[in-house]
Amino acid sequence: MAKAIQRAPVLGPAFIRLLARFKDDPVSRSAPDVPERLAQWFDWNRAITLSRALDNRAPPPPEGPAFDETQDAECARIRAMLTDAIHADIDMTPPRNAPATETAAQAAFAPYRQHCLKQQRSMQIATGKLRGRLRDMLARQSEAKAQLAEVDAVMEATLSPREHTLLSNVPALLGLHFERLHDSNTAIPADAPASDTLVTPTGPWLANFRQDLRIALLAELDVRFHPIEGLLAALRTR
């Protein structure tokens, strides 16, 4: 009997390990070298801007409310709202202006792709506004915290475009995961044109995929809230 292929474990955060499972890539991986990767992302201009934020006095903060329990509760409310949206029922109506599909699996995945994109947009908008508001509140607490807020602003400007590019791959990876499950659990040939069938996918595999979709979006929400949790920790420290 042939031995099962032993895959090398994927090292890194839980979100990265989850996406690697969706990709179903058997290639061995090593833990990412974070300092080296950050060095690649920081060009000279960004490095100088960060150095100035660390060495110089931060600019006066804008007028606005101070951080209190009400603001803390609002952060929890926003996170709960985003979480509830992820767990909500998925609209299975075929999306308008959807990209052309070549197979039945791709056509069946279209509503899930639409749901994923919608949740990603909601997370990006909500966490972006929340992070900026908390940063302003942090800058009002003290000069040292104002400097920390300035560093966070530089980090966001530098890393957000990279983060957006990487997270934009999530729907595609989920699509590959869906197609593998679909093709291995239905009688429709993998290369059957989407227009040749109106069969709606069913079965335990579909429930498992929906759960994987929610887990992926919740993991992304955790990633997007990491800097917010850091700001909240600094705001709660007196």
C-alpha positions in Angstrom: 0.0 0.0 0.0 1.4 3.4 -1.0 2.1 5.7 1.9 0.1 8.9 2.2 2.1 12.0 1.3 3.2 13.8 4.4 3.0 17.6 4.0 5.3 19.9 5.8 3.3 22.0 8.2 2.7 25.6 7.1 4.2 27.9 9.5 2.9 31.4 10.3 -0.3 33.0 11.7 -3.6 31.0 11.7 -5.0 33.0 8.8 -2.0 32.1 6.6 -2.3 28.5 7.5 -6.0 28.5 6.7 -5.4 30.1 3.3 -2.7 27.6 2.5 -5.1 24.8 3.1 -7.6 26.4 0.7 -4.8 26.6 -1.9 -4.0 22.9 -1.4 -0.4 23.5 -2.2 1.9 20.6 -1.1 5.1 22.6 -1.4 7.0 22.8 1.8 7.1 26.2 3.4 9.3 27.9 5.9 8.3 30.6 8.5 8.3 34.0 6.9 11.1 36.3 7.7 9.1 39.3 9.0 12.0 41.8 9.4 13.2 41.0 5.9 9.8 41.3 4.4 9.2 44.6 6.1 12.5 45.9 4.8 11.2 45.1 1.3 8.0 47.0 1.8 9.7 50.2 3.2 11.2 52.3 0.6 13.5 55.2 1.4 10.7 57.7 1.6 8.7 55.6 4.0 11.8 54.8 6.1 12.5 58.6 6.4 8.9 59.3 7.3 8.9 56.6 10.0 12.2 57.9 11.4 10.8 61.4 11.6 7.7 60.1 13.4 10.0 58.3 15.9 12.4 61.3 16.5 10.2 64.4 16.2 7.4 65.8 18.1 4.0 64.9 16.7 1.8 67.6 15.3 -1.1 69.0 17.5 -4.0 66.6 17.4 -7.4 67.7 16.0 -10.2 68.7 18.3 -12.6 65.9 19.2 -14.0 63.6 21.9 -11.7 62.0 24.5 -11.6 58.2 24.8 -13.9 56.8 27.4 -16.1 53.7 28.1 -18.6 54.9 25.5 -15.9 54.9 22.8 -14.7 51.4 24.0 -18.2 50.1 23.7 -18.6 51.5 20.2 -15.5 49.6 19.1 -17.0 46.4 20.5 -20.3 47.2 18.8 -18.7 47.7 15.4 -16.8 44.4 15.7 -20.0 42.6 16.7 -21.8 44.1 13.7 -19.2 42.9 11.3 -19.2 39.5 12.9 -23.0 39.2 12.6 -22.8 40.2 9.0 -20.3 37.3 8.4 -22.6 34.8 10.1 -25.7 36.1 8.3 -27.5 34.1 5.6 -25.8 34.4 2.2 -27.8 35.9 -0.6 -27.8 33.2 -3.3 -29.2 35.6 -6.0 -26.7 35.6 -9.0 -24.8 38.8 -8.8 -25.2 41.5 -11.4 -22.4 42.1 -13.8 -20.7 39.0 -12.5 -17.5 38.0 -14.4 -18.0 35.4 -17.1 -17.7 31.8 -15.8 -16.4 28.8 -17.7 -17.7 25.9 -15.5 -20.7 25.0 -13.4 -18.6 25.2 -10.3 -17.5 28.8 -11.0 -21.2 29.8 -11.6 -22.2 28.1 -8.4 -19.5 29.9 -6.5 -20.5 33.4 -7.8 -22.9 34.3 -4.9 -20.3 33.2 -2.3 -17.7 35.4 -4.0 -20.1 38.3 -3.9 -20.7 37.7 -0.2 -16.9 37.5 0.5 -16.2 40.8 -1.4 -19.1 42.5 0.4 -17.8 41.5 3.8 -14.3 42.5 2.9 -15.4 46.0 1.8 -17.4 46.4 5.0 -14.5 45.4 7.1 -12.1 47.7 5.3 -14.3 50.7 5.6 -15.3 50.2 9.2 -11.9 49.4 10.5 -10.2 52.2 8.6 -12.5 54.8 10.1 -12.3 53.3 13.5 -8.5 53.2 13.4 -8.2 56.8 12.4 -10.7 57.9 15.1 -8.8 56.0 17.8 -5.5 57.4 16.6 -6.8 60.9 17.0 -8.0 60.1 20.5 -4.7 58.6 21.4 -2.9 61.8 20.2 -4.9 63.9 22.7 -3.9 61.9 25.8 -0.2 62.8 26.0 2.8 63.9 23.9 4.3 60.3 24.0 1.0 58.8 22.9 0.8 61.4 20.1 4.1 60.2 18.8 2.8 56.6 19.0 -0.3 57.7 17.0 2.0 59.3 14.4 4.0 56.0 14.0 0.7 54.1 13.6 -0.3 56.5 10.8 2.9 55.9 9.0 2.6 52.1 9.4 -0.9 52.2 8.1 0.0 54.2 5.1 2.9 51.9 4.3 1.4 48.5 5.0 -2.3 49.0 4.0 -1.7 48.8 0.3 0.2 45.6 0.7 -2.5 44.2 3.0 -5.2 45.1 0.5 -3.3 43.3 -2.2 -2.8 40.2 -0.2 -6.4 40.1 1.1 -7.7 40.5 -2.4 -6.5 37.0 -3.0 -8.9 35.5 -0.5 -11.9 35.2 -2.8 -9.8 33.5 -5.5 -8.5 31.0 -3.0 -12.0 30.3 -1.7 -13.0 29.8 -5.3 -10.4 27.2 -5.8 -11.4 25.5 -2.6 -15.1 25.5 -3.7 -14.3 24.1 -7.1 -12.4 21.2 -5.7 -15.2 20.3 -3.3 -17.8 20.8 -6.0 -16.1 18.7 -8.6 -15.3 15.9 -6.2 -18.9 15.7 -4.8 -21.1 16.2 -7.9 -21.7 14.2 -11.0 -21.3 17.3 -13.2 -18.0 17.1 -15.2 -15.4 19.7 -14.1 -15.3 21.2 -17.6 -19.1 21.4 -18.2 -20.2 24.8 -19.3 -22.0 26.8 -16.7 -25.0 27.4 -19.0 -25.5 23.6 -19.6 -26.8 23.0 -16.1 -29.1 24.6 -13.5 -28.4 22.2 -10.8 -28.0 23.8 -7.4 -25.1 22.3 -5.4 -26.1 20.5 -2.2 -24.7 18.1 0.3 -22.5 18.0 3.4 -19.6 19.4 1.5 -21.4 22.6 0.8 -22.2 23.1 4.5 -18.5 22.5 5.2 -17.5 25.1 2.6 -19.9 27.7 4.1 -18.2 27.1 7.4 -14.8 27.5 5.9 -15.9 30.7 4.3 -17.1 32.1 7.6 -13.9 31.0 9.3 -11.8 32.7 6.7 -13.7 36.0 7.0 -13.6 35.9 10.8 -9.8 35.3 10.6 -9.5 38.3 8.3 -11.5 40.4 10.7 -9.1 39.4 13.4 -6.2 40.5 11.2 -7.9 43.9 10.5 -8.5 44.4 14.2 -4.9 43.8 15.3 -3.8 47.4 15.0 -7.1 48.6 16.5 -6.6 46.3 19.6 -3.1 47.8 19.9 -4.5 51.4 19.9 -7.2 50.4 22.4 -4.6 48.9 24.7 -2.6 52.2 24.6 -5.8 54.3 25.1 -6.7 52.3 28.2 -3.3 52.8 29.8 -3.1 55.8 31.9 
